[in-house]
Amino acid sequence: SCRYADEVVIGAPAKITNDLLTTFNVSIVVAEDEDEYLIDGEDVNALAKARGLYRVVERAHGASVAGVAQKIMANRAEFEARNAR
């Protein structure tokens, strides 16, 4: 569980797109640091930043995006069954 996320999108693209933001009605994009992550020389969060949706949050002690991702992948079948709509 993450207090900053209502949903986790399995298989989301690495680069934030207009389609992603509108399809999932994204109201905020959260990162644990202010570093730019580049793909082909472009910041993957550029669109979220331009729209004012990008926020940086302090990481809780012992928690990380990688840790959350590992937990999701470890419990993927259960997660997908619970969130199937």
C-alpha positions as protocol buffer text, in pm:
chain_id: "A"
residue {
  index: 1
  type: SER
  ca { x: 0 y: 0 z: 0 }
}
residue {
  index: 2
  type: CYS
  ca { x: 114 y: 354 z: -72 }
}
residue {
  index: 3
  type: ARG
  ca { x: -50 y: 658 z: 76 }
}
residue {
  index: 4
  type: TYR
  ca { x: 34 y: 856 z: -238 }
}
residue {
  index: 5
  type: ALA
  ca { x: -124 y: 617 z: -491 }
}
residue {
  index: 6
  type: ASP
  ca { x: -485 y: 524 z: -557 }
}
residue {
  index: 7
  type: GLU
  ca { x: -377 y: 282 z: -829 }
}
residue {
  index: 8
  type: VAL
  ca { x: -62 y: 131 z: -974 }
}
residue {
  index: 9
  type: VAL
  ca { x: -63 y: 81 z: -1351 }
}
residue {
  index: 10
  type: ILE
  ca { x: 102 y: -251 z: -1439 }
}
residue {
  index: 11
  type: GLY
  ca { x: 299 y: -221 z: -1762 }
}
residue {
  index: 12
  type: ALA
  ca { x: 279 y: 157 z: -1778 }
}
residue {
  index: 13
  type: PRO
  ca { x: 510 y: 312 z: -2037 }
}
residue {
  index: 14
  type: ALA
  ca { x: 839 y: 453 z: -1910 }
}
residue {
  index: 15
  type: LYS
  ca { x: 761 y: 792 z: -2065 }
}
residue {
  index: 16
  type: ILE
  ca { x: 448 y: 976 z: -1955 }
}
residue {
  index: 17
  type: THR
  ca { x: 219 y: 1046 z: -2249 }
}
residue {
  index: 18
  type: ASN
  ca { x: -101 y: 1243 z: -2300 }
}
residue {
  index: 19
  type: ASP
  ca { x: -284 y: 913 z: -2360 }
}
residue {
  index: 20
  type: LEU
  ca { x: -166 y: 778 z: -2023 }
}
residue {
  index: 21
  type: LEU
  ca { x: -271 y: 1093 z: -1837 }
}
residue {
  index: 22
  type: THR
  ca { x: -617 y: 1106 z: -1995 }
}
residue {
  index: 23
  type: THR
  ca { x: -693 y: 731 z: -2001 }
}
residue {
  index: 24
  type: PHE
  ca { x: -622 y: 690 z: -1630 }
}
residue {
  index: 25
  type: ASN
  ca { x: -738 y: 1040 z: -1532 }
}
residue {
  index: 26
  type: VAL
  ca { x: -402 y: 1107 z: -1366 }
}
residue {
  index: 27
  type: SER
  ca { x: -411 y: 1400 z: -1125 }
}
residue {
  index: 28
  type: ILE
  ca { x: -56 y: 1370 z: -988 }
}
residue {
  index: 29
  type: VAL
  ca { x: 273 y: 1206 z: -1083 }
}
residue {
  index: 30
  type: VAL
  ca { x: 496 y: 1128 z: -786 }
}
residue {
  index: 31
  type: ALA
  ca { x: 871 y: 1071 z: -772 }
}
residue {
  index: 32
  type: GLU
  ca { x: 1105 y: 1014 z: -481 }
}
residue {
  index: 33
  type: ASP
  ca { x: 1374 y: 1247 z: -614 }
}
residue {
  index: 34
  type: GLU
  ca { x: 1413 y: 1543 z: -847 }
}
residue {
  index: 35
  type: ASP
  ca { x: 1653 y: 1372 z: -1087 }
}
residue {
  index: 36
  type: GLU
  ca { x: 1559 y: 1380 z: -1454 }
}
residue {
  index: 37
  type: TYR
  ca { x: 1514 y: 1039 z: -1612 }
}
residue {
  index: 38
  type: LEU
  ca { x: 1590 y: 1058 z: -1983 }
}
residue {
  index: 39
  type: ILE
  ca { x: 1486 y: 840 z: -2274 }
}
residue {
  index: 40
  type: ASP
  ca { x: 1631 y: 943 z: -2610 }
}
residue {
  index: 41
  type: GLY
  ca { x: 1744 y: 1267 z: -2446 }
}
residue {
  index: 42
  type: GLU
  ca { x: 1392 y: 1359 z: -2325 }
}
residue {
  index: 43
  type: ASP
  ca { x: 1275 y: 1381 z: -1963 }
}
residue {
  index: 44
  type: VAL
  ca { x: 1017 y: 1104 z: -1913 }
}
residue {
  index: 45
  type: ASN
  ca { x: 820 y: 1333 z: -1680 }
}
residue {
  index: 46
  type: ALA
  ca { x: 827 y: 1644 z: -1903 }
}
residue {
  index: 47
  type: LEU
  ca { x: 453 y: 1638 z: -1981 }
}
residue {
  index: 48
  type: ALA
  ca { x: 356 y: 1593 z: -1615 }
}
residue {
  index: 49
  type: LYS
  ca { x: 589 y: 1879 z: -1519 }
}
residue {
  index: 50
  type: ALA
  ca { x: 451 y: 2106 z: -1793 }
}
residue {
  index: 51
  type: ARG
  ca { x: 96 y: 2040 z: -1669 }
}
residue {
  index: 52
  type: GLY
  ca { x: 186 y: 2099 z: -1305 }
}
residue {
  index: 53
  type: LEU
  ca { x: 114 y: 1737 z: -1209 }
}
residue {
  index: 54
  type: TYR
  ca { x: 466 y: 1642 z: -1096 }
}
residue {
  index: 55
  type: ARG
  ca { x: 544 y: 1618 z: -724 }
}
residue {
  index: 56
  type: VAL
  ca { x: 850 y: 1500 z: -534 }
}
residue {
  index: 57
  type: VAL
  ca { x: 787 y: 1324 z: -203 }
}
residue {
  index: 58
  type: GLU
  ca { x: 1029 y: 1225 z: 67 }
}
residue {
  index: 59
  type: ARG
  ca { x: 1091 y: 854 z: 74 }
}
residue {
  index: 60
  type: ALA
  ca { x: 979 y: 678 z: 391 }
}
residue {
  index: 61
  type: HIS
  ca { x: 1257 y: 503 z: 580 }
}
residue {
  index: 62
  type: GLY
  ca { x: 1317 y: 163 z: 426 }
}
residue {
  index: 63
  type: ALA
  ca { x: 1076 y: 220 z: 135 }
}
residue {
  index: 64
  type: SER
  ca { x: 1155 y: 278 z: -229 }
}
residue {
  index: 65
  type: VAL
  ca { x: 995 y: 262 z: -572 }
}
residue {
  index: 66
  type: ALA
  ca { x: 1207 y: -46 z: -645 }
}
residue {
  index: 67
  type: GLY
  ca { x: 1081 y: -210 z: -326 }
}
residue {
  index: 68
  type: VAL
  ca { x: 718 y: -140 z: -416 }
}
residue {
  index: 69
  type: ALA
  ca { x: 776 y: -275 z: -768 }
}
residue {
  index: 70
  type: GLN
  ca { x: 930 y: -593 z: -629 }
}
residue {
  index: 71
  type: LYS
  ca { x: 631 y: -648 z: -400 }
}
residue {
  index: 72
  type: ILE
  ca { x: 389 y: -594 z: -689 }
}
residue {
  index: 73
  type: MET
  ca { x: 572 y: -837 z: -915 }
}
residue {
  index: 74
  type: ALA
  ca { x: 593 y: -1096 z: -637 }
}
residue {
  index: 75
  type: ASN
  ca { x: 216 y: -1078 z: -587 }
}
residue {
  index: 76
  type: ARG
  ca { x: 117 y: -1000 z: -947 }
}
residue {
  index: 77
  type: ALA
  ca { x: -148 y: -1270 z: -991 }
}
residue {
  index: 78
  type: GLU
  ca { x: -325 y: -1174 z: -670 }
}
residue {
  index: 79
  type: PHE
  ca { x: -297 y: -803 z: -756 }
}
residue {
  index: 80
  type: GLU
  ca { x: -439 y: -851 z: -1109 }
}
residue {
  index: 81
  type: ALA
  ca { x: -728 y: -1067 z: -985 }
}
residue {
  index: 82
  type: ARG
  ca { x: -816 y: -810 z: -717 }
}
residue {
  index: 83
  type: ASN
  ca { x: -802 y: -520 z: -963 }
}
residue {
  index: 84
  type: ALA
  ca { x: -971 y: -690 z: -1260 }
}
residue {
  index: 85
  type: ARG
  ca { x: -1269 y: -487 z: -1370 }
}
